[in-house]
Amino acid sequence: MLNGKTVLITGGTGSLGKKLVQIITKDYKPEKLIIFSRDELKQFEMSQKWSTKKYPFIRYFLGDVRDRDRLMIAFRGVDYVIHAAALKQVPSAEYNPCEYVKTNVIGAINIINAALYNKVKKVIALSTDKACNPINLYGATKLCSDKLFIAANVYSGSEDVKFAVVRYGNVLASRGSVIPFFKERSKTGVLPITDERMTRFWITLDQAAHFVLMCLSRIKGGEIFVPKIPSMKITELAKSIGSSCKQEVVGIRPGEKVNETLIGEDDSRNTIEFKECYIVQSNSALRNELLDSKSGKGQLCIEGFKYTSDTNTTWLSEKELRQLVEKTAEDYSIEKSRWSMEDVPQ
């Protein structure tokens, strides 16, 4: 899919961006791979591992998704865009709401306009479980971003630019996640727990990156791809990192939920279930294509279905999570992808 193509990753110096670069440089032969981000230091650090001398197809492109003119230049000749740039810390969003709107919402508009103008073939945007029934500013901006990318398929018209969204839960050991925080606090012998009932969806960096690439190959336009991933109790996570540590309940922070939702009840009538994922498709014609396809084996979810971290049928045990935490300590390891999505029509 990516061989001979030009691929651009916004937020390419982030955790997921680096994982995507690792996979693409290992498994594909793109014409160009453009790392678009606003942090020159992170680009310099990445260039030490993925140098343009060793990988002559890599380009490091400084820019901000808030800057529409810069995106217009960056998207010239690009075939596929993976939009991973975002501000994502919940407490920070509550205190700096305008900055999150500028990056996550206005940035999404700029991505769409630049893609349409430059006739990019496919754009896939990364979302979050916090965008479903949001109660915090970060989730609200990502919900708005999701809606913008889905609606952009109407604007593309004869240009045949396809937009879609990937939505998943917490990424194990990504920058800013709770695991590095717990590891550091475990040295004190006390781990702060916001709420003992709290549950979260979990996915590894490898799984997230492979899922994004697999979804990119299957875009028809307007999909929200949701992987089937396990849940984990926050208390079990704490035990897996510091089994001898005392757990201290400190209360839920502003904007936090006890449990997260990847698909809400209101989306159930538009949701198709496959073996390894769900696809939310609001376009009835494209939804029927997924259901009627000879190669597809999807089934429409029942009215009132919801996919939440507390009612999930798959859970990680303390032992499984400990193994995952140890495995993800190797920043650039690649595990065999579990995502084949063979039953999802191409």
C-alpha beads as a LAMMPS data file, in Angstrom:
LAMMPS data file: protein, C-alpha beads

346 atoms
345 bonds

1 atom types
1 bond types

-500.0 500.0 xlo xhi
-500.0 500.0 ylo yhi
-500.0 500.0 zlo zhi

Masses

1 110.0

Atoms # bond

1 1 1 0.000 0.000 0.000
2 1 1 2.743 2.482 0.923
3 1 1 5.365 1.386 -1.601
4 1 1 6.086 4.204 -4.032
5 1 1 3.747 6.579 -2.181
6 1 1 4.377 9.822 -0.314
7 1 1 3.214 9.625 3.300
8 1 1 3.055 12.529 5.753
9 1 1 2.647 12.096 9.521
10 1 1 1.602 15.140 11.547
11 1 1 2.880 14.910 15.096
12 1 1 5.488 12.585 13.643
13 1 1 7.907 13.039 16.552
14 1 1 5.385 11.758 19.117
15 1 1 5.206 8.223 20.511
16 1 1 2.895 6.904 17.814
17 1 1 4.633 8.877 15.074
18 1 1 7.988 7.290 15.909
19 1 1 6.436 3.835 16.000
20 1 1 4.863 4.411 12.578
21 1 1 8.211 5.575 11.203
22 1 1 9.861 2.453 12.580
23 1 1 7.297 0.155 10.965
24 1 1 7.216 1.999 7.631
25 1 1 11.016 2.094 7.276
26 1 1 11.173 -1.625 8.101
27 1 1 8.263 -3.002 6.058
28 1 1 7.674 -0.560 3.172
29 1 1 9.466 1.389 0.450
30 1 1 7.733 4.774 0.244
31 1 1 8.658 7.444 -2.260
32 1 1 8.805 9.921 0.634
33 1 1 8.053 9.785 4.353
34 1 1 7.498 13.282 5.746
35 1 1 7.781 13.861 9.495
36 1 1 5.760 17.003 10.190
37 1 1 6.024 18.490 13.705
38 1 1 6.765 21.737 15.484
39 1 1 9.614 20.470 17.734
40 1 1 13.049 20.895 16.157
41 1 1 14.828 19.111 19.019
42 1 1 12.698 15.979 18.661
43 1 1 13.246 16.049 14.912
44 1 1 17.001 16.285 15.486
45 1 1 16.870 13.352 17.921
46 1 1 14.848 11.275 15.449
47 1 1 17.297 12.093 12.665
48 1 1 20.048 10.443 14.712
49 1 1 18.188 7.139 14.504
50 1 1 16.519 7.601 11.116
51 1 1 19.027 9.714 9.230
52 1 1 18.280 11.005 5.753
53 1 1 21.591 9.444 4.665
54 1 1 20.476 5.944 5.645
55 1 1 16.838 6.597 4.716
56 1 1 16.991 9.050 1.791
57 1 1 13.192 9.053 1.423
58 1 1 12.681 10.643 4.878
59 1 1 11.988 14.373 5.151
60 1 1 11.872 16.347 8.411
61 1 1 9.432 19.224 8.007
62 1 1 9.048 21.853 10.728
63 1 1 5.548 23.273 11.069
64 1 1 2.437 23.592 13.173
65 1 1 -1.041 22.329 12.228
66 1 1 -2.321 25.750 13.302
67 1 1 -0.461 27.223 10.299
68 1 1 -2.626 26.613 7.220
69 1 1 -0.097 28.093 4.788
70 1 1 2.649 25.783 6.027
71 1 1 0.353 22.765 5.613
72 1 1 -0.473 23.853 2.062
73 1 1 3.217 23.604 1.205
74 1 1 3.839 20.414 3.191
75 1 1 0.959 18.529 1.519
76 1 1 2.179 19.084 -2.045
77 1 1 2.451 15.714 -3.788
78 1 1 1.354 13.774 -0.686
79 1 1 -0.713 10.611 -1.174
80 1 1 -1.587 9.713 2.427
81 1 1 -1.768 11.780 5.626
82 1 1 -1.793 10.277 9.124
83 1 1 -2.907 13.062 11.455
84 1 1 -1.456 12.349 14.895
85 1 1 -0.715 15.909 16.033
86 1 1 -2.745 17.019 19.062
87 1 1 -2.683 18.528 22.513
88 1 1 -3.996 15.756 24.749
89 1 1 -3.460 16.264 28.483
90 1 1 -6.835 16.478 30.237
91 1 1 -5.861 18.747 33.186
92 1 1 -3.918 21.072 30.881
93 1 1 -6.930 21.365 28.574
94 1 1 -9.162 22.463 31.457
95 1 1 -6.739 25.297 32.240
96 1 1 -5.800 26.211 28.636
97 1 1 -8.967 25.601 26.609
98 1 1 -8.268 28.082 23.805
99 1 1 -4.901 26.481 23.033
100 1 1 -6.568 23.068 22.652
101 1 1 -9.215 24.490 20.354
102 1 1 -6.525 26.095 18.182
103 1 1 -4.576 22.853 17.768
104 1 1 -7.246 20.138 17.883
105 1 1 -10.131 21.918 16.123
106 1 1 -8.649 24.702 13.978
107 1 1 -5.756 22.370 13.208
108 1 1 -8.219 19.748 11.934
109 1 1 -9.856 22.347 9.655
110 1 1 -6.433 23.287 8.286
111 1 1 -5.557 19.637 7.634
112 1 1 -8.831 19.148 5.732
113 1 1 -8.406 22.287 3.616
114 1 1 -4.790 21.490 2.761
115 1 1 -5.706 17.893 1.847
116 1 1 -8.556 19.002 -0.393
117 1 1 -6.476 21.687 -2.097
118 1 1 -3.562 19.318 -2.770
119 1 1 -5.800 16.366 -3.712
120 1 1 -4.406 14.007 -1.082
121 1 1 -5.846 10.524 -1.633
122 1 1 -6.486 9.488 1.988
123 1 1 -6.424 11.186 5.394
124 1 1 -6.781 9.220 8.612
125 1 1 -7.061 11.157 11.885
126 1 1 -6.351 9.785 15.348
127 1 1 -9.018 10.180 17.996
128 1 1 -9.504 9.037 21.595
129 1 1 -12.056 7.318 23.804
130 1 1 -12.485 10.689 25.533
131 1 1 -14.181 11.994 22.369
132 1 1 -17.188 9.747 22.998
133 1 1 -19.736 11.457 25.300
134 1 1 -17.036 13.943 26.405
135 1 1 -17.065 15.594 29.804
136 1 1 -13.721 17.394 29.449
137 1 1 -12.434 20.042 27.068
138 1 1 -9.869 17.731 25.465
139 1 1 -12.556 15.157 24.643
140 1 1 -14.856 17.876 23.306
141 1 1 -12.172 19.184 20.941
142 1 1 -11.474 15.662 19.662
143 1 1 -15.189 14.989 19.155
144 1 1 -15.372 18.198 17.127
145 1 1 -12.303 17.104 15.180
146 1 1 -13.889 13.681 14.481
147 1 1 -17.051 15.330 13.184
148 1 1 -15.026 17.639 10.943
149 1 1 -13.104 14.771 9.343
150 1 1 -16.231 12.699 8.771
151 1 1 -18.070 15.694 7.256
152 1 1 -15.053 16.459 5.042
153 1 1 -16.027 13.529 2.820
154 1 1 -18.999 15.610 1.657
155 1 1 -16.706 18.502 0.720
156 1 1 -14.320 16.374 -1.351
157 1 1 -16.802 16.012 -4.225
158 1 1 -15.080 15.098 -7.468
159 1 1 -11.620 15.381 -5.887
160 1 1 -12.081 11.879 -4.407
161 1 1 -10.217 12.666 -1.186
162 1 1 -11.214 10.171 1.520
163 1 1 -11.235 11.020 5.239
164 1 1 -11.627 8.633 8.194
165 1 1 -10.945 8.426 11.935
166 1 1 -9.299 5.837 14.201
167 1 1 -10.486 5.875 17.806
168 1 1 -8.839 3.834 20.560
169 1 1 -8.098 3.945 24.291
170 1 1 -5.021 4.593 26.439
171 1 1 -1.691 3.643 24.857
172 1 1 0.553 1.693 27.229
173 1 1 3.730 3.570 28.158
174 1 1 3.211 6.375 25.636
175 1 1 4.588 9.778 26.579
176 1 1 2.368 11.328 29.260
177 1 1 0.586 8.086 30.158
178 1 1 -0.025 6.907 33.710
179 1 1 2.542 4.076 33.553
180 1 1 5.695 6.272 33.580
181 1 1 4.027 8.322 36.339
182 1 1 3.308 5.223 38.440
183 1 1 6.828 3.911 37.906
184 1 1 8.313 7.135 39.233
185 1 1 5.908 7.374 42.185
186 1 1 6.480 3.727 43.117
187 1 1 9.894 4.798 44.427
188 1 1 8.085 6.611 47.255
189 1 1 6.148 3.498 48.274
190 1 1 2.767 5.175 47.657
191 1 1 0.717 5.159 44.436
192 1 1 -2.111 7.724 44.125
193 1 1 -5.386 6.195 42.877
194 1 1 -8.066 8.606 41.687
195 1 1 -10.931 6.133 42.128
196 1 1 -10.833 2.419 42.971
197 1 1 -13.657 1.724 40.469
198 1 1 -11.777 3.298 37.561
199 1 1 -11.288 1.256 34.372
200 1 1 -9.594 2.052 31.083
201 1 1 -9.148 0.571 27.604
202 1 1 -5.555 -0.430 26.842
203 1 1 -3.574 -0.828 23.622
204 1 1 0.168 -1.091 22.953
205 1 1 2.043 1.271 20.674
206 1 1 2.720 -1.565 18.244
207 1 1 -0.939 -2.529 18.102
208 1 1 -2.041 1.084 17.695
209 1 1 0.385 1.758 14.828
210 1 1 -0.435 -1.466 12.970
211 1 1 -4.155 -0.822 13.410
212 1 1 -3.816 2.687 11.947
213 1 1 -1.983 1.361 8.886
214 1 1 -4.494 -1.445 8.416
215 1 1 -7.394 1.028 8.588
216 1 1 -5.632 3.320 6.119
217 1 1 -5.759 0.504 3.570
218 1 1 -9.514 0.075 4.049
219 1 1 -10.804 3.646 3.976
220 1 1 -13.916 4.161 1.866
221 1 1 -14.669 7.528 3.489
222 1 1 -16.436 8.543 6.696
223 1 1 -15.502 5.617 8.935
224 1 1 -14.666 5.715 12.611
225 1 1 -12.553 2.589 13.143
226 1 1 -12.589 1.227 16.719
227 1 1 -10.341 -1.741 17.620
228 1 1 -11.460 -4.469 20.009
229 1 1 -9.037 -4.052 22.901
230 1 1 -8.956 -5.197 26.544
231 1 1 -9.845 -3.233 29.666
232 1 1 -7.853 -2.887 32.846
233 1 1 -8.704 -1.773 36.384
234 1 1 -6.541 1.080 37.628
235 1 1 -5.958 -0.768 40.920
236 1 1 -4.621 -3.801 39.017
237 1 1 -2.348 -1.522 37.020
238 1 1 -0.951 -0.080 40.244
239 1 1 -0.333 -3.578 41.636
240 1 1 1.477 -4.652 38.469
241 1 1 3.908 -1.733 38.771
242 1 1 4.323 -1.522 42.552
243 1 1 2.969 -4.643 44.235
244 1 1 4.369 -3.603 47.609
245 1 1 3.223 0.008 47.348
246 1 1 0.372 1.447 49.358
247 1 1 -2.534 2.721 47.240
248 1 1 -3.859 6.111 48.314
249 1 1 -7.235 7.284 46.950
250 1 1 -6.880 10.969 46.022
251 1 1 -10.141 11.580 44.128
252 1 1 -11.036 12.077 40.477
253 1 1 -9.408 15.027 38.752
254 1 1 -11.463 17.640 36.881
255 1 1 -12.625 16.268 33.538
256 1 1 -11.993 12.601 34.371
257 1 1 -14.474 9.738 34.015
258 1 1 -14.665 6.603 36.140
259 1 1 -15.058 4.507 32.964
260 1 1 -14.388 5.340 29.322
261 1 1 -16.573 4.822 26.237
262 1 1 -15.390 4.049 22.709
263 1 1 -18.851 3.697 21.154
264 1 1 -21.937 5.276 22.710
265 1 1 -25.519 4.042 22.515
266 1 1 -26.493 6.746 20.041
267 1 1 -23.936 5.419 17.546
268 1 1 -25.108 1.808 17.823
269 1 1 -27.499 2.034 14.869
270 1 1 -24.559 3.083 12.658
271 1 1 -22.041 0.564 14.024
272 1 1 -20.947 -2.625 12.289
273 1 1 -19.107 -5.307 14.244
274 1 1 -16.256 -7.311 12.729
275 1 1 -14.005 -9.920 14.326
276 1 1 -11.261 -7.490 15.342
277 1 1 -12.924 -4.095 15.252
278 1 1 -16.062 -1.990 15.011
279 1 1 -16.733 0.510 12.244
280 1 1 -19.074 3.447 12.843
281 1 1 -20.363 4.549 9.426
282 1 1 -23.062 7.233 9.376
283 1 1 -23.368 7.148 5.570
284 1 1 -26.178 4.639 4.966
285 1 1 -25.029 3.721 1.437
286 1 1 -21.464 2.967 2.550
287 1 1 -22.769 1.177 5.639
288 1 1 -24.905 -1.073 3.457
289 1 1 -21.880 -1.755 1.249
290 1 1 -20.007 -3.027 4.315
291 1 1 -22.941 -5.236 5.283
292 1 1 -23.712 -6.495 1.777
293 1 1 -20.148 -7.139 0.647
294 1 1 -19.440 -10.744 -0.336
295 1 1 -16.018 -10.578 1.307
296 1 1 -17.210 -8.824 4.437
297 1 1 -18.560 -10.594 7.497
298 1 1 -19.765 -7.638 9.493
299 1 1 -23.009 -7.472 11.431
300 1 1 -24.983 -4.403 12.446
301 1 1 -24.932 -3.854 16.214
302 1 1 -28.225 -4.028 18.076
303 1 1 -30.008 -0.820 19.057
304 1 1 -28.655 0.458 22.362
305 1 1 -25.265 -1.267 22.045
306 1 1 -22.359 0.503 23.709
307 1 1 -18.668 -0.284 24.053
308 1 1 -17.403 0.821 27.468
309 1 1 -14.339 -0.078 29.526
310 1 1 -16.367 -1.401 32.485
311 1 1 -18.685 -3.671 30.443
312 1 1 -15.941 -4.966 28.149
313 1 1 -15.788 -8.761 27.757
314 1 1 -11.972 -8.814 27.559
315 1 1 -9.809 -7.896 30.534
316 1 1 -6.085 -7.828 31.255
317 1 1 -4.966 -9.607 34.401
318 1 1 -2.304 -8.194 36.702
319 1 1 0.178 -10.748 35.329
320 1 1 -0.612 -9.903 31.696
321 1 1 -0.285 -6.204 32.345
322 1 1 3.046 -6.656 34.125
323 1 1 4.351 -8.522 31.078
324 1 1 3.112 -5.753 28.775
325 1 1 4.683 -3.034 30.914
326 1 1 8.034 -4.848 30.830
327 1 1 7.755 -5.376 27.074
328 1 1 6.939 -1.753 26.261
329 1 1 9.997 -0.632 28.208
330 1 1 11.883 -1.393 24.988
331 1 1 10.846 1.746 23.152
332 1 1 11.306 0.520 19.610
333 1 1 10.428 -3.192 19.803
334 1 1 7.930 -4.470 17.223
335 1 1 5.589 -7.271 18.181
336 1 1 3.731 -9.344 15.620
337 1 1 0.612 -7.414 14.694
338 1 1 -2.664 -8.971 15.784
339 1 1 -4.570 -6.888 13.251
340 1 1 -5.340 -8.734 10.046
341 1 1 -8.914 -7.416 9.619
342 1 1 -9.441 -10.001 6.898
343 1 1 -13.215 -9.831 7.265
344 1 1 -13.316 -6.067 6.652
345 1 1 -13.884 -5.368 2.921
346 1 1 -11.127 -3.567 1.033

Bonds

1 1 1 2
2 1 2 3
3 1 3 4
4 1 4 5
5 1 5 6
6 1 6 7
7 1 7 8
8 1 8 9
9 1 9 10
10 1 10 11
11 1 11 12
12 1 12 13
13 1 13 14
14 1 14 15
15 1 15 16
16 1 16 17
17 1 17 18
18 1 18 19
19 1 19 20
20 1 20 21
21 1 21 22
22 1 22 23
23 1 23 24
24 1 24 25
25 1 25 26
26 1 26 27
27 1 27 28
28 1 28 29
29 1 29 30
30 1 30 31
31 1 31 32
32 1 32 33
33 1 33 34
34 1 34 35
35 1 35 36
36 1 36 37
37 1 37 38
38 1 38 39
39 1 39 40
40 1 40 41
41 1 41 42
42 1 42 43
43 1 43 44
44 1 44 45
45 1 45 46
46 1 46 47
47 1 47 48
48 1 48 49
49 1 49 50
50 1 50 51
51 1 51 52
52 1 52 53
53 1 53 54
54 1 54 55
55 1 55 56
56 1 56 57
57 1 57 58
58 1 58 59
59 1 59 60
60 1 60 61
61 1 61 62
62 1 62 63
63 1 63 64
64 1 64 65
65 1 65 66
66 1 66 67
67 1 67 68
68 1 68 69
69 1 69 70
70 1 70 71
71 1 71 72
72 1 72 73
73 1 73 74
74 1 74 75
75 1 75 76
76 1 76 77
77 1 77 78
78 1 78 79
79 1 79 80
80 1 80 81
81 1 81 82
82 1 82 83
83 1 83 84
84 1 84 85
85 1 85 86
86 1 86 87
87 1 87 88
88 1 88 89
89 1 89 90
90 1 90 91
91 1 91 92
92 1 92 93
93 1 93 94
94 1 94 95
95 1 95 96
96 1 96 97
97 1 97 98
98 1 98 99
99 1 99 100
100 1 100 101
101 1 101 102
102 1 102 103
103 1 103 104
104 1 104 105
105 1 105 106
106 1 106 107
107 1 107 108
108 1 108 109
109 1 109 110
110 1 110 111
111 1 111 112
112 1 112 113
113 1 113 114
114 1 114 115
115 1 115 116
116 1 116 117
117 1 117 118
118 1 118 119
119 1 119 120
120 1 120 121
121 1 121 122
122 1 122 123
123 1 123 124
124 1 124 125
125 1 125 126
126 1 126 127
127 1 127 128
128 1 128 129
129 1 129 130
130 1 130 131
131 1 131 132
132 1 132 133
133 1 133 134
134 1 134 135
135 1 135 136
136 1 136 137
137 1 137 138
138 1 138 139
139 1 139 140
140 1 140 141
141 1 141 142
142 1 142 143
143 1 143 144
144 1 144 145
145 1 145 146
146 1 146 147
147 1 147 148
148 1 148 149
149 1 149 150
150 1 150 151
151 1 151 152
152 1 152 153
153 1 153 154
154 1 154 155
155 1 155 156
156 1 156 157
157 1 157 158
158 1 158 159
159 1 159 160
160 1 160 161
161 1 161 162
162 1 162 163
163 1 163 164
164 1 164 165
165 1 165 166
166 1 166 167
167 1 167 168
168 1 168 169
169 1 169 170
170 1 170 171
171 1 171 172
172 1 172 173
173 1 173 174
174 1 174 175
175 1 175 176
176 1 176 177
177 1 177 178
178 1 178 179
179 1 179 180
180 1 180 181
181 1 181 182
182 1 182 183
183 1 183 184
184 1 184 185
185 1 185 186
186 1 186 187
187 1 187 188
188 1 188 189
189 1 189 190
190 1 190 191
191 1 191 192
192 1 192 193
193 1 193 194
194 1 194 195
195 1 195 196
196 1 196 197
197 1 197 198
198 1 198 199
199 1 199 200
200 1 200 201
201 1 201 202
202 1 202 203
203 1 203 204
204 1 204 205
205 1 205 206
206 1 206 207
207 1 207 208
208 1 208 209
209 1 209 210
210 1 210 211
211 1 211 212
212 1 212 213
213 1 213 214
214 1 214 215
215 1 215 216
216 1 216 217
217 1 217 218
218 1 218 219
219 1 219 220
220 1 220 221
221 1 221 222
222 1 222 223
223 1 223 224
224 1 224 225
225 1 225 226
226 1 226 227
227 1 227 228
228 1 228 229
229 1 229 230
230 1 230 231
231 1 231 232
232 1 232 233
233 1 233 234
234 1 234 235
235 1 235 236
236 1 236 237
237 1 237 238
238 1 238 239
239 1 239 240
240 1 240 241
241 1 241 242
242 1 242 243
243 1 243 244
244 1 244 245
245 1 245 246
246 1 246 247
247 1 247 248
248 1 248 249
249 1 249 250
250 1 250 251
251 1 251 252
252 1 252 253
253 1 253 254
254 1 254 255
255 1 255 256
256 1 256 257
257 1 257 258
258 1 258 259
259 1 259 260
260 1 260 261
261 1 261 262
262 1 262 263
263 1 263 264
264 1 264 265
265 1 265 266
266 1 266 267
267 1 267 268
268 1 268 269
269 1 269 270
270 1 270 271
271 1 271 272
272 1 272 273
273 1 273 274
274 1 274 275
275 1 275 276
276 1 276 277
277 1 277 278
278 1 278 279
279 1 279 280
280 1 280 281
281 1 281 282
282 1 282 283
283 1 283 284
284 1 284 285
285 1 285 286
286 1 286 287
287 1 287 288
288 1 288 289
289 1 289 290
290 1 290 291
291 1 291 292
292 1 292 293
293 1 293 294
294 1 294 295
295 1 295 296
296 1 296 297
297 1 297 298
298 1 298 299
299 1 299 300
300 1 300 301
301 1 301 302
302 1 302 303
303 1 303 304
304 1 304 305
305 1 305 306
306 1 306 307
307 1 307 308
308 1 308 309
309 1 309 310
310 1 310 311
311 1 311 312
312 1 312 313
313 1 313 314
314 1 314 315
315 1 315 316
316 1 316 317
317 1 317 318
318 1 318 319
319 1 319 320
320 1 320 321
321 1 321 322
322 1 322 323
323 1 323 324
324 1 324 325
325 1 325 326
326 1 326 327
327 1 327 328
328 1 328 329
329 1 329 330
330 1 330 331
331 1 331 332
332 1 332 333
333 1 333 334
334 1 334 335
335 1 335 336
336 1 336 337
337 1 337 338
338 1 338 339
339 1 339 340
340 1 340 341
341 1 341 342
342 1 342 343
343 1 343 344
344 1 344 345
345 1 345 346
